[in-house]
Amino acid sequence: MYNLDQLSNAAADLTGETLTGARERLVGLGRFDELVSTASSSQALLESLLAHTLGAVDGQSRPLGVREAKTDGDTLTLRLERAADIEALLSSLPYSSRKGPWRGTRGLTAQMDGRRLRFGLRPWAAGGTSWRGENPAVWVVGPHGEDLAEMLAAHERGLTGCGHLPQWDPQTPEPGPKRREPATRSLVRLLAPASSIGSALLRRPRLWDSLAGHVGLGIQAQIAEYGVDWIVHRSVTGEHFGEDRLIEILTDSVAGPGLCLLDHTCGTGKCTVRLTPMSNGLGARGVLTVHSSRSAAPESQAADPRPLTAIGERQPPSRPRIGPVKPPCDDHRPAGSVVQLTSKADSWVGYEDLAWIAEQMAAVWAGQGMTAAVILSKTAYRPFFMGRREPTWASAHVPSTDPGWRRLRLAPRPGELWNLEVERGDEHLAEALKEARDRYDRTVLIRERENWIGGEFVDRQLTYDRVLVHPAVPYERHLPLPAATPDGQEVLELTPDQSAIQWRQQELGLHPPRRLTGLLLLQPADQPITPDLDPFDAAVEEQLARQGTPVLGRYPRNRSIVHGPGHSEQAPTVLDPPVERPTHAQMVAAVDALAHRLWPETGCQRS
């Protein structure tokens, strides 16, 4: 149900890749919740060093001088537009002089790898080998006709001719400075606390000339009381800054870097946007500030804006539309539907299992053209700060803000799939549900550590369906007797109503849940989900419905989920590549069956 063309366009709009290259890269991914991968800490630090250098070069025809950025797992390949940009990178390489301090970025390495120039970091600067088993690396390819090996050799000859000693060969050991250099002199120390911001910018270099009136771009980083300020100076010609589009893509967590908006102020001829990473953890202790100002350059020098697929924009049609056009959905459409998934406290179905099922269900609806959302009500998470990256000059907390609604996957239009995490609290949750009813056709709610017997909101005017997710346990047809009867009978045959009572007391306990719409049973994914049951099971479920606990449907259990760095914390959905279990067909069949029992099939769907 996913649209690989849509995903390829969304990634290529930001990286500058060819559509074929983006498609070949994405087709190898196991999930599509992140179209441009996030670098590890040491890789992000290396990329931040290069972004800082490229951002200070003048006269670039492309943002940062990068024509395209290709990610391959944790590594990055850049194709630069001009020889001047390559020379700027070479000028940042470290070298020692006979007298005085070292020059350049100490810890940065460079060597030829075929026709490409490979940049890296010394182990002492990168903090050791990456947890992914690879040393940080960025390959640079120059413009057509440029001999990078000769450029590197010429740069080395120029330094040695002045009596300096190059110190960038990774094959030559370099133990690092004996004393810790001040952050004002060590670019590595300066950028390390907020390296994730610089890396995110370098991996999406073509974002800026997708906006209207792009003329130039400059990037710098400076010390702030909470860590590091990344400052982007953006020159624009024309009437519009395009800040809304910029904010939307910078806060997007699928194709963009997923930043959180702090504030947005506009004045005469200038606009300022401040954003921060969602998690103030390793490499995220900083703020990105984008200053947009009007340039005196003629509008003819600015490239035309390009549509951004990641935020739902499309190429203008090459031919006029023929035939009737479907009218847009009325703004006064009926409120969207909400279903809450809950589970027993003593069941193996936990909070994360419910979150996986909720995302899979909502993805099915998004793939069918609806706007769907998942609301996770959980305990507030306060990330601790790892000491190695904590800047000694930090005397304040990083500004934070509510992350708000975040996109989970890109869905074929007009479908949408969003997520919202709400700190525990009935008032905040009630506000989120009201907003979800206005914005989305269907919403799935999950509450952490909920009292499944109660769990009602203070605002009783909120109406929603509440479904108990429970393992599918076979209905018993015989009950073993403690001793054989005089006629030799060892088991007691149960009628359907007796089996229903036995199942209900054994699985749900003596106290029935309140405000329960019904049950969603989880069964092994290798068993087909069919609506037809044998007569006995059908009779048992008829009795369960009479007792107030109808079985609304069945859902395939998720395959084993691998946690940890480099793995998904979420199960695959129908907006990801097909998986062995559960298959897309199983997910769709199960969700359609549940929706058929919960809501009518008709409804307004946004175009």
HELIX and SHEET records of a PDB file:
HELIX    1   1 LEU A    4  THR A   15  1                                  12    
HELIX    2   2 LEU A   19  LEU A   26  1                                   8    
HELIX    3   3 SER A   41  LEU A   54  1                                  14    
HELIX    4   4 PRO A   63  GLY A   65  5                                   3    
HELIX    5   5 ALA A   83  SER A   91  1                                   9    
HELIX    6   6 PRO A  123  ALA A  126  1                                   4    
HELIX    7   7 LEU A  148  GLY A  161  1                                  14    
HELIX    8   8 LEU A  187  LEU A  191  1                                   5    
HELIX    9   9 ALA A  192  ALA A  194  5                                   3    
HELIX   10  10 SER A  195  LEU A  202  1                                   8    
HELIX   11  11 PRO A  205  SER A  210  5                                   6    
HELIX   12  12 GLU A  243  LEU A  250  1                                   8    
HELIX   13  13 GLU A  299  GLN A  301  5                                   3    
HELIX   14  14 THR A  309  ILE A  311  5                                   3    
HELIX   15  15 TYR A  351  GLY A  367  1                                  17    
HELIX   16  16 GLY A  387  ARG A  389  5                                   3    
HELIX   17  17 ASP A  426  ARG A  439  1                                  14    
HELIX   18  18 PRO A  496  LEU A  508  1                                  13    
HELIX   19  19 PRO A  535  ARG A  546  1                                  12    
HELIX   20  20 HIS A  584  LEU A  598  1                                  15    
SHEET    1   A 5 VAL A  66  ASP A  72  0                                        
SHEET    2   A 5 THR A  75  LEU A  80 -1                                        
SHEET    3   A 5 ALA A 137  VAL A 141  1                                        
SHEET    4   A 5 ARG A 116  LEU A 121 -1                                        
SHEET    5   A 5 LEU A 108  ASP A 113 -1                                        
SHEET    1   B 2 TYR A  95  SER A  96  0                                        
SHEET    2   B 2 LEU A 165  PRO A 166 -1                                        
SHEET    1   C 5 HIS A 214  ALA A 224  0                                        
SHEET    2   C 5 GLY A 227  VAL A 236 -1                                        
SHEET    3   C 5 GLY A 286  ARG A 294  1                                        
SHEET    4   C 5 LYS A 270  PRO A 277 -1                                        
SHEET    5   C 5 LEU A 259  GLY A 267 -1                                        
SHEET    1   D 8 ARG A 406  ARG A 409  0                                        
SHEET    2   D 8 GLU A 416  GLU A 423 -1                                        
SHEET    3   D 8 THR A 371  LYS A 378  1                                        
SHEET    4   D 8 ARG A 442  ARG A 447  1                                        
SHEET    5   D 8 SER A 337  THR A 342  1                                        
SHEET    6   D 8 ASP A 465  PRO A 471  1                                        
SHEET    7   D 8 GLY A 518  GLN A 523  1                                        
SHEET    8   D 8 VAL A 551  PRO A 556  1                                        
SHEET    1   E 2 HIS A 478  PRO A 480  0                                        
SHEET    2   E 2 VAL A 491  GLU A 493 -1                                        
END                                                                             
